[in-house]
Amino acid sequence: MRTAIIATLMGLMTLGTAACNTVEGAGEDLQSASNEVEEEI
């Protein structure tokens, strides 16, 4: 039982880390796009 709980928690931590990286990457993409628009204007 304890092993299953630990495995579940590790899986959730891994998914949480991947989600943070995805959101951070999306934010960087949006910032890059907005900088290019500002340069064109």
Buried (B, 14 or more C-beta within 10 A) or exposed (E): EEEEEEEEEEEEEEEEEEEEEEEEEEEEEEEEEEEEEEEEE
